[in-house]
Amino acid sequence: MLDIKFIRNNPNLVKEGCQKKQVEVDIDQLLEIDRKKRETLQALEDMRAQKNKASLEIAKTKEEKEKKKIILQMRELDRNSDRLTNNLKNFETEFKKLMLQIPNLPLEDVPTGKDERDNVVLREVGEKPKFDFKPKDYMEIAKNHDLIDIERAAKTSGSRFGFLKREAAFLEFALINFVFENLNKKGFIPVIPPVMLKPEMAKGTGYFETTALDEAYYLAKDSLFLIGTSEQSLVAMHANEVLKESDLPRRYMGFSTCFRREAGAYGKDTKGILRVHQFDKIEMFSLTKPEESKKELQFFLEMEETLMQALKIPYRVLQICTGDLGFPAAAKYDIEAWLPSENRYRETHSTSNCTDYQSRRLDIRYKSHKTNKLSLVHTVNGTAFAIGRILIMLIENYQQKDGTIAVPDVLQKYLNFKTIPQKLKE
């Protein structure tokens, strides 16, 4: 969440930021509740002082009549105190509710726009494949080689699921090994996190407000959320902790299965595995000093591009506009890979700077080794690979005229085949 002191001092700036993000929040109502809450707190403190003073007077007074008078005054103070305490609880509830509705404000260099149509294409990288045959879509190719089975997945689990089979399963682990090996060299700590979160931890990530809550799977009996990305577990891992300045930036690469309802995707990509309820992903996550988070975001984008270039999949980079940023992000970039069957780019990666929005909610701080001062860390996240989507891009961009699929050179050392289908080497 934002700092209430910042909101008090910059109400118009906060209103403008919310408007740019297409989020409606009554900032004036928040400030009014904040004023009443502070006034009530002050009144309670004044009453406590009066009660302490009255207690001292009782101890000093010898006359019974005067003592009774003071006792009656104290009882009246107690009644008023109970009333104010009840009011304070109501104010605090409303205050927290409104505070949690405020998104992170976009940074100054984020382009202003309403939705994805206003995102800015920064660059296109790589040469699009030129086929001397009509390219097939990934599901046709995968079905021919029994790599992806959505029919049986629908039988076992319903729509928007799939079985990865045969070489596709091997390819997933090759991609994981490829990413872990390369990011480990850059100081990323490998983590396989829990895929369930307590409600207070889930909400601390900033992804579980307003319509985003519809995307989440919630296990009511256990009071646990299934994660939509391992970033949520990784940031919650350090809740209520104070880190050493020397530990920053602290970079993680988390591999997990992710769960999303895709509630806002009705009628979109209903076939195949592009938009599913369950998928595997390797996520990059970093805790940084505030002055380094912009640089860290660029580093994450560089890592994403390095991985894509190694696979030799054509892509483009987009700077995301204010209206398409998402709730906790202050700045964001997307990578879209080339999908030959659709003759267009489709999203495969994102990377975001969430500044201190998540760390304020989860109370994650670091101590300066020079001043011993405690400050909130900044958090940065980014997709290394969403496995299903990368498999789609590999299948389509590496399809051959004879119906086989070539395996990218950088993945071959993790496999014992170079094309799909092909007999495994003895």
N, C-alpha and C positions, 0 to 999 in steps of 0.2 A: 504494500500500500504506500501511499505518499505520506510525507511528514505533515502533520496537522499544522505545524508552525509555518511551513512553506505555503500551505493552502490559505492560512490566515493572512499572510503577507502578500500573496499573489493570487487572489481569487479570480481575477479576469484572465490571467495566464492559464489557470487550471480549467476554467470554463472553455477557453479557446482550444486547449489540448483535447478536452473531451469532445468538443464539437468536431474537431479534425478527425477523431477516431470514430465518429458516428455513434457515440455513446451518450445517452441522456442521463444526467445525474443532477439533482437539485443542490447545487453548491451553496446557494443562499440558505436553504433549509438546514444543510449540514452545519454551516457557521452559526446559525441561530441555536441549534441543539448544542453545539460546542460551547456557546456563550452561557446557556442555561446550565449546562453541566458544570462549568467552572464556577459560576455564581453559587450553585448548590453546594459544591465542595467547600467554597469559602464560608458559606453560612454554617455548614456542619462544623468546620474548624472553629468558628466563632463560638458556637454553642458548646463545644468541648472546653473551650477556654473559660466560658461562663460557669460551666459545671465544676471545673477544677477550682475556680475562685470561690464558688458557693461551698464546696467541700471544705476549703480552708476556713471559711467564715463559721461553718458549723462547729469545727474543732475549737475555734476561739470563743464562740458564744456560749455563755453559761445560762442565759435566760431561755426557758423552755418555749415561751411564746415566740421569741425571735427565731429559735431553731425550727419550729413548725412552719413559720413563714418561709424560711429558706428552703425547707423540704418541699413545700408546695410549689415554689419556683422551680426547683429541680425536676419535679414531676412534669411540670408544664414544658420544661426544656426537653425532657425525654420524649414527650408526645410529639413535639415539633421535630425532634431529631428523627423519630421513627418515620414521620411523614416525609421529611426531606430525604432520608435514606431510600425510601421506596421510590421517590421521584428520581433520585440519582440513578437507581438501577434501570429505570425506564429510559432515562436520557442516555445512559451508557449503551443500552441495547440498540436504540435507534441510531446513536452515533456510530457504532461499529457496523451496523447494517449499511449505512450510507457510505462510510469509508471504504468498505469492501466493494462498492459499486463503481468506484473511481478507477479507471484504467491507468496504466503507466503513461506518462506524457511522451509524445514523440520528440526526438532530438531535433535541433534546429535544421540540420541538413537533410532531414527526411522530406521527400517531395509530397506536397499536399494533393490529396485526391480522395475520391469517394469509395472506389472499389478496385478490384484487380485490373480493370481496364485502364486505370491511371498509373499502374506500375511502370517504371522506366527501364527499358532494355539497355544495359550498359555495354554488353559485348556478346558476340557469337564466337564460339571457339570450336575448331575441328572441322573436318571436311565431311559433309553428308555423304553417305554411301550412294554410289551410282550402280544400280543393278541393270544387267542386260536381260532381265526377266521381270515379270510382275511380282513384286514382293508380297508375301503372305503376312497376315497378322499373327501375332505370337500364339494365340490360342489354337489356330489351325495347325501351326508348326508343332506346338506342344502336344496336341492331341495325336498327331501323326506318330510321335515318338513316345507317347504315354508318359509325358513329363508332368503334366498338370491335369488333375481330375476334379472338375467342379461338379460333375453330375453326382458322383458318389458322395462328395462333400455335402451337397444339398440334401442327399438322403440321410446322412448321419447328423448334420448340424444345421441345415437350412441354407438360405441364400447368403451370398457374400463370404463363402469359405472355399478353400481348395486344398487338395492333397498335392504336395510336391513329391515327385517320385523319380526313381532311377537317377540319371545323371543330374537332374535338377537339384536333387537332395545333396549330391556331392558338390555341385556348384555353390550351394549356399555355404557350406563349410569352407570351401576354397575362398569365397569372398570374405568370410569372417577372419580366416587366417591371414589373408592379404592385408586387411585393414589393421588388425591387431599388430602384425609385424611392423607395419609402416608407422602407425601412430605411437607405438611403444618407443620407437627411436626418437620421437619428438617429446618424450616425457609424459605421455598420457598413461595413467594408471588403469589397467584393465579391471573391470568390475562386472559381475553378474548379479544384479540387485533383486530384491523382492519385487513381485509384480502386484502387490496389494499395499494399499496405504490407509492409515487411519484418516478419518474425515478432517481432523485439524491439520494434519500434514498435507493432505490433498489440497485443501483450500489455501494453505500457505504458499503453494506454487503459483497461484494466480490464474489457473486455468479452469477453475470450477465455479465461475460466476456467470450469471445470466444464461445466454443460450449455450455456452460451452458445457454447462452441466448436463444438457441433453445428450452430449456425446459420450458421457462416462457411463460405465457399467458399475452399479452399486449393489453390493451384497448386503441386503438389509439385515438378515439374520446375524451376520458377523460384524456389521457396521464397518465394512471395508470397501474401498474403491479399487477397481482394477486400473492399472496405469495405462495412459495413452502413449507414453514415451518414457524411456528410462531416465530422462532428465528429471522427471518428477520425483523419482526415488533418490536420485543422486543429490538433488538440492536439499531434500528433506533429511538426508543422512547427516547433515551438519547443523540441523536445527538446534538452537540454544547453545551454540558453541562459540568459543573465542579462539581463532586461529592465530598462529604466529605470522608476522609479516614476512619472515623468511620462507614460509611455506607457499606463498603466493607468487605467480598464479599456480593454483592447484588444479591440474587437468585430469579428467577421467574419460575413459571410453567405456560406455556401458552397453552390454549386449542383453537384450530381453525380448520376450514376446510382448506385443502391445495390443491393446484392445480399444476399439472405437465403435460406437453405434452407427456412425455415418448418418446421423439423424437428418442432417441438412443436405444429404446427397440423394434425395428421392429421385429415382429415374436416371441417375448419372452413373455411367460405367457399371451397369448391373451385371454384365457378363465378364468373366475372367477374374483376374486377381489384382487389378489396378486399385480398386477401392473395396477393401474387405474389412470385416469386423476383427480379424486377428492376423497379425503379421509380425515378422521378426525384424529388428532394427538395431544397428549399432549407432549410438548417439555419443557425440562429443559434448563435454560439459566442463566449465571452468569457473573457479572462484578467483576473482582478481581484485587488485586495488582499484578504487574508483578512477584514478587518472590513467589507468591502463586498459580499461574495458573497451574503448574504441579501437585501440590497437589489437586487442585480443579478438574482436569481431572480425577484423580484416585477416588475422592469422587463421581463424576458423574457415573463412571463405577460401583462403589460399589452400588450406588442407583439402577442402571439398573439391576444388578444381584440380589439385594434384592427383587425387584418386581417380577422378573422371578422365583426366588426360592419360593416366596410366592404362585405363581400359580402352582408350581411343574411341569413346562414345561422344559424338558431337553434342554440344550443349550451348545454352545461353544463360547469362547472368542478369537477374532483374533486381533493381532496388525497389523495395516495397513501399507503396505510398501510405499516408497516414490512415486512410480508411480501411486498409487491408492488413494492418500490422498485427492485429490480435491483442488480447487484453494485457498481458504482462510485458510485451516487447516495446522498447523505445526506438529501436532501429532494426531492420531486417533485410536480408537478401535471400532470394530464391535461386536455385538452379533448375532449369528445365532441360531435359534430354530430348534428343530428336527421336520421334517415333515414326518410322517410314510408312507403316500402314495407314496412318492418319495424316501423313504429310504435314506434321506440326510438332511443336515442342510440348512436352508434358512435364509437370513438376516432379522432381525426384528428391530435392534437397531444400532445406531452409537453414538459416543461421541467424540468431537474434541476440541482441544486447538487451538484457532486462534491467540494467543498472542496479539500483538497490531495492527494486520493487519486491522481489521475492525475499531478499535477506531481511528486509524490515519486518515482513510478516512472520518469518521463521526465526528472527533474532540471530543472524549469523554475522559475527563481527571479527575484526582482527585487531591486534595490539601493535602499535607503532614501537619499534625497538628504540627509537630516539626519544619520543615524548611519553611513551606508555599510554597514549591516548587510544581509546576504543573507537573504531569507526566501522560502519557497515561495509561489507564486501559488495562488489558488483558480480552478477552472474551472467555468463555467456553460454549459449547452447548452439549446437549445430548437428545436422545429420551427416554421419559418415556414409552409411548405406542403409536405405530401407530395402531389405533383401528382395521382396517381391517385385518392386518397381525396377530395380536394377536388373533382375532376371529378365523382365519384359524387354528392356532396352538391349540387353545382350542377345537375346533370341532373335529380335527383329533386325538389329544392325549387323549381326554376324551370320545371318542366314545365307546359304549357298544355293546355287542354281539347281543342284541335285537333291535339294531338300534337307541337307544336313546343316548343322550349326557349327561354325568354327569356334574354338575356345580362345579367348584373348591370351596373348603370350604371357602376360604377367601372372595369369592364374594356372598355367600349365604345370608349374613346379609343385603345386598342391594337389594335382590330379594325376591319374595314370591313363588319361586319354586326351586327345587334342581336338577331336571332333565328336559331335553327337548326331546319330548314334555311332558308337564304335566299341568293339570288344575291348574289355579291359586287358591291359598288358599282363602277360604271365610272369 
